[in-house]
Amino acid sequence: MSANLGQPVEVGSIGKELKKIWEADEAATNASLMNFAIYSEQAGALEENSEAIFALTREHACRAILVEMQRDAPKSQIEAWVTAHCHLAHGRKTVCCEQLSFRLKGKAIGRMRNTLFSNLNSDLPLVFWWQGELSDLFEERLYRLTSRFIVDSAEWSDVPAGFARLRDAVEDSRCQMAVQDLAWTRTYHFRLGIAGLFDDPLAQEMLEKVNSVKIAGQPGHWTSAWLTLAWLATQAGWAFVSRDETRFVFAAKDGREIVVEWETEESYAPLSLVSLTDGKTTVEVSRKAADSHLSLELHAPHHSLSQVAPADPDGKVELVAEQLSRGGKNSLFRKIWPAFFDVLGIDGEQDC
């Protein structure tokens, strides 16, 4: 079951076992640009995340630290493994990244945090991918030492509570922790497509008259749709007025009402459609399920435009890889939080 995790080791012997790995292969180069931690409370997550690290280390050198927590186990126990993921560099030299894996069982007070921090490369920043719900283990002494925190709000059963915890953590970290939500990453090429269509003068003219918006996607990815809506509202200066299950109402600065219809189907792509119209001109970006491209359409009286563009990947590992490649502080994501929080019905005030 744990074969791909590498060599089982005693926790106190990890440093010595890592040294043996490098001494055994003089042709390998140890490469690390960051500490990359993945935490999960899902049984069997270590093996799946080890495969994810193998894929990620093709482009992103790191010291990987995987933690699987089984909090309901009757007895406290810790198991550990060490290995290295190696890839050819320019067909000549083998570049390897260390991986430390831990399976923690039983009471969790302090154990996860201590296990993680005692095995970090202290000279490198910490990128932390937290999988699943934000439990009580997401606490101050953890997030204050995290440079970049990755979540997927599509996995959460209580999205407002999850974002409220993230908001408080960002403020408590003095805004030094960058937050990246894979639900937001899934909207990247949609947003590029919409922004690109509005480069057209007719679309720019229409933006000041928009009165109807339609957004569609899978039910399990509604946060991606609502984050896209918050982005539209923020960029266009619309103020949230009200919502029900499938309908949102916003108000423009000129008093105009914008009605947003939200449609879901399991057969759709995670984010399937974003369409804006003033009744005469329509800007639309759409994607069919599993399609690798987006369809970009602009329809105005006596003028039409049709283009294709890359779609966002569906796989979480590919989304994380794209986010790592872009880097940055993800400031636009933070910029749309007040509008998104208004839609969620939570306090949108931020100290930074």
C-alpha positions as CSV (number, residue, x, y, z in Angstrom):
1,M,0.0,0.0,0.0
2,S,2.8,2.4,0.9
3,A,5.4,1.3,-1.7
4,N,5.4,4.6,-3.6
5,L,6.1,6.5,-0.3
6,G,9.7,5.2,-0.3
7,Q,11.7,3.9,2.7
8,P,9.9,3.5,6.1
9,V,11.9,5.3,8.8
10,E,11.8,6.2,12.4
11,V,10.9,9.9,12.9
12,G,14.1,10.6,14.7
13,S,16.2,9.2,11.9
14,I,14.8,11.2,8.9
15,G,17.9,13.4,8.5
16,K,20.2,10.4,8.5
17,E,18.0,8.4,6.0
18,L,17.8,11.4,3.6
19,K,21.6,11.6,3.7
20,K,21.8,8.0,2.7
21,I,19.6,8.6,-0.3
22,W,21.9,11.3,-1.7
23,E,25.1,9.4,-0.9
24,A,23.7,6.4,-2.9
25,D,23.3,8.4,-6.1
26,E,26.2,10.7,-6.8
27,A,24.7,11.6,-10.2
28,A,21.6,13.2,-8.6
29,T,21.3,16.8,-7.7
30,N,19.1,17.8,-4.8
31,A,16.9,20.7,-5.8
32,S,14.6,22.8,-3.6
33,L,13.1,26.3,-4.2
34,M,10.4,25.9,-1.5
35,N,8.9,23.7,1.2
36,F,5.7,22.3,-0.3
37,A,3.4,20.7,2.3
38,I,0.1,18.8,1.6
39,Y,-2.2,18.1,4.4
40,S,-5.3,15.8,4.3
41,E,-7.6,14.1,6.8
42,Q,-8.7,11.6,4.1
43,A,-7.6,8.0,4.5
44,G,-5.2,6.9,1.7
45,A,-4.3,10.5,0.8
46,L,-0.5,9.9,1.2
47,E,-0.3,7.6,-1.8
48,E,-2.4,9.9,-4.0
49,N,-0.5,13.0,-3.0
50,S,2.9,11.2,-3.6
51,E,1.8,10.9,-7.2
52,A,0.8,14.5,-7.2
53,I,4.3,15.5,-5.9
54,F,6.0,13.4,-8.6
55,A,4.0,15.4,-11.3
56,L,4.6,18.8,-9.6
57,T,8.3,18.3,-9.2
58,R,8.8,18.1,-12.9
59,E,8.6,21.9,-13.0
60,H,8.7,23.0,-9.3
61,A,11.7,21.9,-7.2
62,C,10.8,21.5,-3.6
63,R,11.1,19.7,-0.3
64,A,7.8,17.9,-0.2
65,I,6.2,17.1,3.2
66,L,3.0,15.1,3.1
67,V,0.8,14.7,6.2
68,E,-2.2,12.4,6.5
69,M,-4.1,12.7,9.7
70,Q,-6.4,10.0,11.0
71,R,-7.9,11.7,14.0
72,D,-10.4,9.1,14.9
73,A,-7.9,6.3,15.4
74,P,-8.1,4.9,19.0
75,K,-4.3,4.9,19.6
76,S,-1.8,7.7,18.9
77,Q,0.8,6.6,16.4
78,I,3.1,8.1,13.7
79,E,4.5,6.4,10.6
80,A,7.1,8.1,8.4
81,W,8.7,7.5,5.0
82,V,11.4,9.2,2.9
83,T,12.0,9.1,-0.8
84,A,13.1,11.3,-3.7
85,H,11.4,12.2,-6.9
86,C,13.9,12.4,-9.7
87,H,13.7,13.8,-13.3
88,L,16.2,14.3,-16.1
89,A,17.4,17.8,-16.6
90,H,18.3,18.5,-20.3
91,G,18.7,14.7,-20.8
92,R,21.9,14.6,-18.9
93,K,21.7,15.3,-15.2
94,T,19.2,13.8,-12.7
95,V,17.5,16.5,-10.5
96,C,15.8,15.1,-7.4
97,C,13.4,16.5,-4.8
98,E,13.0,15.1,-1.3
99,Q,9.7,13.8,0.0
100,L,8.9,13.2,3.6
101,S,5.6,11.4,4.3
102,F,3.8,11.2,7.7
103,R,0.7,9.3,8.7
104,L,-0.5,10.6,12.1
105,K,-3.1,8.7,14.1
106,G,-5.0,9.6,17.2
107,K,-5.1,12.8,19.1
108,A,-3.9,15.7,17.0
109,I,-3.1,18.5,19.5
110,G,0.2,20.1,18.3
111,R,1.4,16.9,16.6
112,M,0.7,17.9,13.0
113,R,2.2,21.4,13.4
114,N,5.3,20.1,15.2
115,T,5.8,17.3,12.7
116,L,5.6,19.8,9.8
117,F,7.8,22.5,11.3
118,S,10.5,20.2,12.6
119,N,11.1,18.9,9.0
120,L,11.0,22.2,7.1
121,N,14.1,23.5,5.2
122,S,14.3,26.7,7.3
123,D,15.9,28.7,4.5
124,L,12.9,28.2,2.1
125,P,9.3,29.6,2.1
126,L,6.4,27.3,2.9
127,V,3.7,26.7,0.4
128,F,0.8,24.8,2.1
129,W,-1.9,22.9,0.2
130,W,-4.7,22.1,2.6
131,Q,-7.1,19.5,1.2
132,G,-10.7,19.4,2.4
133,E,-12.4,21.3,5.2
134,L,-10.5,23.8,7.3
135,S,-10.5,22.0,10.7
136,D,-9.4,23.3,14.1
137,L,-5.8,22.4,13.2
138,F,-5.7,25.5,10.9
139,E,-4.5,27.8,13.6
140,E,-2.3,30.8,14.2
141,R,1.0,29.1,14.8
142,L,0.5,27.3,11.4
143,Y,-0.6,30.1,9.1
144,R,1.7,32.7,10.5
145,L,4.6,30.8,9.0
146,T,2.9,30.0,5.7
147,S,3.9,32.1,2.7
148,R,1.3,30.7,0.3
149,F,-1.9,28.8,1.3
150,I,-3.8,26.7,-1.2
151,V,-7.3,25.5,-0.7
152,D,-10.2,24.3,-2.9
153,S,-13.5,25.9,-1.6
154,A,-15.4,23.5,-3.9
155,E,-14.6,20.8,-1.3
156,W,-16.1,22.7,1.6
157,S,-19.6,21.9,3.1
158,D,-19.8,25.4,4.7
159,V,-18.2,27.9,2.3
160,P,-19.1,31.1,4.3
161,A,-17.5,29.7,7.4
162,G,-14.4,28.6,5.5
163,F,-13.9,32.0,3.9
164,A,-14.5,33.7,7.3
165,R,-11.7,31.7,8.8
166,L,-9.4,32.5,5.8
167,R,-10.2,36.2,6.1
168,D,-9.3,36.2,9.8
169,A,-6.1,34.2,9.2
170,V,-4.9,36.7,6.5
171,E,-5.5,39.6,8.8
172,D,-3.9,37.8,11.7
173,S,-0.8,37.1,9.6
174,R,-0.5,40.8,8.9
175,C,-1.5,40.1,5.3
176,Q,1.7,38.2,4.7
177,M,0.0,34.9,3.8
178,A,-1.1,34.8,0.2
179,V,-4.3,32.7,-0.3
180,Q,-5.0,30.8,-3.5
181,D,-8.3,29.0,-4.0
182,L,-8.5,26.4,-6.8
183,A,-12.1,27.4,-7.3
184,W,-10.7,30.9,-8.3
185,T,-7.9,29.3,-10.4
186,R,-10.6,27.4,-12.4
187,T,-11.9,30.8,-13.7
188,Y,-8.6,32.2,-14.9
189,H,-9.0,31.7,-18.7
190,F,-12.7,32.6,-18.5
191,R,-11.7,35.9,-17.0
192,L,-9.0,36.4,-19.7
193,G,-11.6,35.6,-22.4
194,I,-14.1,38.1,-21.0
195,A,-11.6,40.8,-20.6
196,G,-10.3,40.2,-24.1
197,L,-13.7,40.6,-25.7
198,F,-14.2,43.9,-23.9
199,D,-11.2,45.2,-25.7
200,D,-13.7,45.6,-28.6
201,P,-15.1,49.2,-28.7
202,L,-18.7,48.0,-29.1
203,A,-18.3,45.7,-26.1
204,Q,-16.8,48.6,-24.0
205,E,-19.8,50.7,-25.0
206,M,-22.2,47.9,-24.0
207,L,-20.6,47.5,-20.5
208,E,-22.2,50.7,-19.3
209,K,-25.6,49.4,-20.4
210,V,-25.5,45.7,-19.2
211,N,-28.7,44.7,-17.5
212,S,-28.6,40.9,-17.7
213,V,-25.9,38.3,-16.9
214,K,-26.1,34.5,-17.1
215,I,-23.6,32.2,-15.4
216,A,-23.7,28.4,-15.6
217,G,-21.7,25.5,-14.3
218,Q,-21.7,22.3,-12.3
219,P,-23.5,22.3,-8.9
220,G,-20.4,21.2,-7.1
221,H,-18.4,24.2,-8.5
222,W,-20.8,27.0,-7.7
223,T,-18.0,28.9,-5.8
224,S,-16.1,29.3,-9.1
225,A,-19.3,30.8,-10.7
226,W,-19.9,33.1,-7.7
227,L,-16.2,34.2,-7.6
228,T,-16.5,35.1,-11.3
229,L,-19.6,37.1,-10.6
230,A,-17.8,38.9,-7.7
231,W,-15.0,39.7,-10.2
232,L,-17.5,41.1,-12.7
233,A,-19.2,43.2,-10.0
234,T,-15.9,44.5,-8.6
235,Q,-14.5,45.4,-12.0
236,A,-17.7,47.0,-13.2
237,G,-18.5,48.8,-10.0
238,W,-21.8,47.0,-9.3
239,A,-23.2,46.9,-5.7
240,F,-24.9,43.7,-4.4
241,V,-28.6,44.1,-3.7
242,S,-30.1,40.7,-3.1
243,R,-30.1,37.0,-4.1
244,D,-32.2,33.9,-4.0
245,E,-31.4,30.3,-5.0
246,T,-30.8,31.0,-8.7
247,R,-31.1,34.8,-9.1
248,F,-28.9,37.8,-8.0
249,V,-29.6,41.5,-8.3
250,F,-26.9,44.2,-8.5
251,A,-27.1,47.9,-8.9
252,A,-24.8,50.0,-11.1
253,K,-23.6,53.4,-10.1
254,D,-26.1,55.0,-12.4
255,G,-29.0,53.2,-10.7
256,R,-29.4,50.6,-13.4
257,E,-30.4,47.1,-12.2
258,I,-28.4,44.1,-13.3
259,V,-30.1,40.7,-13.0
260,V,-27.9,37.6,-12.8
261,E,-29.3,34.2,-13.5
262,W,-27.4,31.2,-12.2
263,E,-27.9,27.8,-13.9
264,T,-26.5,24.4,-12.9
265,E,-26.3,21.0,-14.5
266,E,-24.1,18.0,-13.7
267,S,-23.4,17.6,-17.4
268,Y,-21.8,21.1,-17.6
269,A,-18.2,21.9,-17.3
270,P,-17.2,23.2,-13.8
271,L,-17.6,26.7,-15.2
272,S,-19.7,26.5,-18.4
273,L,-21.0,29.9,-19.4
274,V,-20.6,33.6,-18.6
275,S,-22.8,35.8,-20.8
276,L,-23.5,39.6,-20.5
277,T,-26.0,41.6,-22.5
278,D,-27.8,44.9,-22.7
279,G,-30.5,43.5,-24.9
280,K,-28.7,44.3,-28.2
281,T,-25.1,43.4,-27.7
282,T,-23.9,40.2,-26.1
283,V,-20.5,39.1,-24.8
284,E,-20.2,35.4,-24.1
285,V,-17.6,32.9,-23.0
286,S,-18.6,29.2,-22.9
287,R,-17.1,25.8,-22.5
288,K,-18.4,22.3,-23.1
289,A,-17.6,19.6,-20.5
290,A,-14.1,18.1,-20.9
291,D,-13.4,20.5,-23.8
292,S,-9.8,21.9,-23.8
293,H,-10.9,25.2,-25.4
294,L,-13.2,28.1,-24.6
295,S,-15.6,29.6,-27.2
296,L,-15.5,33.5,-27.2
297,E,-18.4,35.3,-28.9
298,L,-19.3,38.9,-29.4
299,H,-22.6,39.7,-31.1
300,A,-23.7,43.3,-31.8
301,P,-25.9,44.8,-34.5
302,H,-23.9,44.5,-37.8
303,H,-20.9,43.1,-36.0
304,S,-19.9,39.6,-34.8
305,L,-16.7,38.1,-33.4
306,S,-15.9,34.5,-32.7
307,Q,-12.7,33.1,-31.2
308,V,-11.3,30.2,-29.3
309,A,-9.0,30.2,-26.3
310,P,-7.4,27.7,-23.9
311,A,-9.6,26.4,-21.1
312,D,-8.6,26.0,-17.5
313,P,-7.6,22.4,-16.5
314,D,-10.0,20.3,-14.5
315,G,-7.5,18.3,-12.5
316,K,-6.4,19.7,-9.1
317,V,-2.7,18.9,-9.6
318,E,-2.7,20.8,-12.9
319,L,-4.5,23.7,-11.3
320,V,-1.9,23.8,-8.5
321,A,0.9,23.7,-11.1
322,E,-0.5,26.6,-13.0
323,Q,-0.9,28.6,-9.8
324,L,2.7,27.9,-8.7
325,S,3.9,29.0,-12.2
326,R,2.1,32.3,-12.0
327,G,3.3,33.1,-8.5
328,G,2.5,36.6,-7.2
329,K,0.5,37.6,-4.2
330,N,-2.9,36.9,-5.9
331,S,-4.0,40.5,-5.1
332,L,-6.9,40.4,-7.5
333,F,-8.4,37.5,-5.6
334,R,-8.2,39.5,-2.4
335,K,-9.6,42.5,-4.2
336,I,-12.9,40.7,-5.0
337,W,-13.4,39.4,-1.5
338,P,-15.7,42.2,-0.4
339,A,-18.1,41.6,-3.3
340,F,-17.9,37.8,-2.9
341,F,-18.5,38.1,0.9
342,D,-21.6,40.3,0.2
343,V,-23.0,37.5,-2.0
344,L,-22.1,34.9,0.7
345,G,-23.7,36.9,3.4
346,I,-20.6,37.4,5.6
347,D,-18.7,40.4,6.8
348,G,-16.5,41.7,4.0
349,E,-14.5,44.3,5.9
350,Q,-10.7,43.8,5.7
351,D,-7.9,45.4,7.6
352,C,-5.5,45.0,4.7
